[in-house]
Amino acid sequence: MSQVVLITGASSGIGKASALLLTERGYIVYAGTRTPEKFDTDTKNLHVIQLDITDNKSIQRAVIDIHKEQGRIDVLVNNAGYGLVSTVEDVSEEEMFNQFNVNVFGVFRVCKEVIPLMRENNSGVIINISSFLGKIGLPLLTFYNASKYAVEGITDSLRYELKDFNIRVHSIMPGFFSTNFAKDNLVTNAATFDEASPYAHLVSNLAPNIVEQINKGNDASEAAELMLKIIEDEGALARETVGDKARQFIPMRRELSDEDFERRVREYYRLNE
Ligand SMILES: NC(=O)c1ccc[n+]([C@@H]2O[C@H](COP(=O)([O-])OP(=O)(O)OC[C@H]3O[C@@H](n4cnc5c(N)ncnc54)[C@H](OP(=O)(O)O)[C@@H]3O)[C@@H](O)[C@H]2O)c1
């Protein structure tokens, strides 16, 4: 019997590449997106479904529909996310809340609806798309970093909570990937990006560098292949890295002291200049 997969934020990038790969490999995939019209496909076994992870009703509707059609959800991929670029002193209450509303509370909301179905089946796999920035901080990305650190925390705790029900929980920490992330999903704070900002020097050094690294990053298909591997391998690790930047920084983060690691990041991103 084909396994049923729900992916959030699946209209582009890593979510879309994963939806296409998993469908090709025989899974029944529900590609959740706020904008189903953007995901134009007539691929068999690929169902595009309206899903806004900030809206409980939208999530409940989607999960009920999948349950009616398939009777189960075997795999949940929490992929939807965006990045706020702002200093801490400039951020608005709304920007701060929205960052966590999507990247963190969205994961909780979808898990809350899907876990009971997995628990009834005594099986399931949950994969959270975090980031290598879920283990490494960078200036101007404090809110995004904190949201992805939180996703790492969710993975660690849920693994214990769901073990007795045979539900595996994993996180994937991508490095930079050349998706639509830099173009569509980096949200900038106006004051931080004002020429008169006391952080202007940092902004002009770091922001274009990050955008360039994302745009020249790895291909989303690599993350999709890792997702497939985790789904199919009962013994998959709790968390895996994918992409050059994650492979470069995560082992270094594990090996070096906080201070030595900070020094390396400062040098690499020229934060002392
Ligand atoms: N690209 C990178 O360098 C990189 C690196 C590390 C981690 N990641 C993570 O990988 C995941 C996928 O990103 P991507 O690189 O594939 O970027 P992408 O091509 O821009 O896709 C992001 C997806 O997230 C959803 N999304 C964005 N803002 C949202 C919001 N306000 N509310 C609900 N959904 C929202 C969108 O879903 P809709 O279909 O609803 O529009 C979109 O399909 C994200 O969690 C991101 O943080 C990306």
The ligand as an SDF file (V2000), in Angstrom:
LIG
                    3D

 48 52  0  0  0  0  0  0  0  0999 V2000
   16.7160   28.0930    0.9290 N   0  0  0  0  0  0  0  0  0  0  0  0
   17.5510   28.0370    1.9520 C   0  0  0  0  0  0  0  0  0  0  0  0
   18.7040   28.4950    1.8350 O   0  0  0  0  0  0  0  0  0  0  0  0
   17.1490   27.3770    3.2310 C   0  0  0  0  0  0  0  0  0  0  0  0
   18.1690   27.0480    4.1420 C   0  0  0  0  0  0  0  0  0  0  0  0
   17.8370   26.4290    5.3430 C   0  0  0  0  0  0  0  0  0  0  0  0
   16.5180   26.1490    5.6330 C   0  0  0  0  0  0  0  0  0  0  0  0
   15.5420   26.4920    4.7410 N   0  0  0  0  0  0  0  0  0  0  0  0
   14.1570   26.1770    5.1150 C   0  0  0  0  0  0  0  0  0  0  0  0
   13.5790   25.3460    4.1330 O   0  0  0  0  0  0  0  0  0  0  0  0
   12.1650   25.5330    4.1330 C   0  0  0  0  0  0  0  0  0  0  0  0
   11.7040   25.6980    2.7050 C   0  0  0  0  0  0  0  0  0  0  0  0
   12.2560   26.8760    2.1570 O   0  0  0  0  0  0  0  0  0  0  0  0
   12.7360   26.9800    0.6230 P   0  0  0  0  0  0  0  0  0  0  0  0
   14.1680   27.2780    0.6320 O   0  0  0  0  0  0  0  0  0  0  0  0
   12.2150   25.8580   -0.1520 O   0  0  0  0  0  0  0  0  0  0  0  0
   12.0410   28.3610    0.2260 O   0  0  0  0  0  0  0  0  0  0  0  0
   10.8510   28.7440   -0.7630 P   0  0  0  0  0  0  0  0  0  0  0  0
   11.1110   28.2060   -2.1240 O   0  0  0  0  0  0  0  0  0  0  0  0
   10.7360   30.2180   -0.6190 O   0  0  0  0  0  0  0  0  0  0  0  0
    9.5890   28.0210   -0.1340 O   0  0  0  0  0  0  0  0  0  0  0  0
    9.1270   28.3690    1.1420 C   0  0  0  0  0  0  0  0  0  0  0  0
    7.7390   27.7930    1.3880 C   0  0  0  0  0  0  0  0  0  0  0  0
    7.3610   28.1880    2.7020 O   0  0  0  0  0  0  0  0  0  0  0  0
    6.0360   28.6320    2.7160 C   0  0  0  0  0  0  0  0  0  0  0  0
    5.8960   29.9180    3.4340 N   0  0  0  0  0  0  0  0  0  0  0  0
    6.6690   30.9950    3.3320 C   0  0  0  0  0  0  0  0  0  0  0  0
    6.1790   31.9980    4.0690 N   0  0  0  0  0  0  0  0  0  0  0  0
    5.0740   31.5250    4.6540 C   0  0  0  0  0  0  0  0  0  0  0  0
    4.1140   32.1040    5.5140 C   0  0  0  0  0  0  0  0  0  0  0  0
    4.1900   33.3830    5.9090 N   0  0  0  0  0  0  0  0  0  0  0  0
    3.0830   31.3560    5.9050 N   0  0  0  0  0  0  0  0  0  0  0  0
    2.9750   30.0600    5.5010 C   0  0  0  0  0  0  0  0  0  0  0  0
    3.8490   29.4720    4.6530 N   0  0  0  0  0  0  0  0  0  0  0  0
    4.8680   30.1970    4.2530 C   0  0  0  0  0  0  0  0  0  0  0  0
    5.6360   28.8790    1.2720 C   0  0  0  0  0  0  0  0  0  0  0  0
    4.4580   28.1160    1.1610 O   0  0  0  0  0  0  0  0  0  0  0  0
    3.2250   28.3940    0.1850 P   0  0  0  0  0  0  0  0  0  0  0  0
    3.2990   27.2280   -0.7160 O   0  0  0  0  0  0  0  0  0  0  0  0
    2.0640   28.4110    1.0840 O   0  0  0  0  0  0  0  0  0  0  0  0
    3.5030   29.7140   -0.5170 O   0  0  0  0  0  0  0  0  0  0  0  0
    6.7590   28.3580    0.4120 C   0  0  0  0  0  0  0  0  0  0  0  0
    6.3260   27.3160   -0.4550 O   0  0  0  0  0  0  0  0  0  0  0  0
   11.8920   26.7380    5.0350 C   0  0  0  0  0  0  0  0  0  0  0  0
   11.4380   26.2850    6.2870 O   0  0  0  0  0  0  0  0  0  0  0  0
   13.2630   27.3920    5.1840 C   0  0  0  0  0  0  0  0  0  0  0  0
   13.3870   28.0820    6.3940 O   0  0  0  0  0  0  0  0  0  0  0  0
   15.8320   27.0880    3.5520 C   0  0  0  0  0  0  0  0  0  0  0  0
  1  2  1  0
  2  3  2  0
  2  4  1  0
  4  5  1  0
  4 48  2  0
  5  6  2  0
  6  7  1  0
  7  8  2  0
  8  9  1  0
  8 48  1  0
  9 10  1  0
  9 46  1  0
 10 11  1  0
 11 12  1  0
 11 44  1  0
 12 13  1  0
 13 14  1  0
 14 15  2  0
 14 16  1  0
 14 17  1  0
 17 18  1  0
 18 19  2  0
 18 20  1  0
 18 21  1  0
 21 22  1  0
 22 23  1  0
 23 24  1  0
 23 42  1  0
 24 25  1  0
 25 26  1  0
 25 36  1  0
 26 27  1  0
 26 35  1  0
 27 28  2  0
 28 29  1  0
 29 30  1  0
 29 35  2  0
 30 31  1  0
 30 32  2  0
 32 33  1  0
 33 34  2  0
 34 35  1  0
 36 37  1  0
 36 42  1  0
 37 38  1  0
 38 39  2  0
 38 40  1  0
 38 41  1  0
 42 43  1  0
 44 45  1  0
 44 46  1  0
 46 47  1  0
M  CHG  2   8   1  16  -1
M  END
$$$$
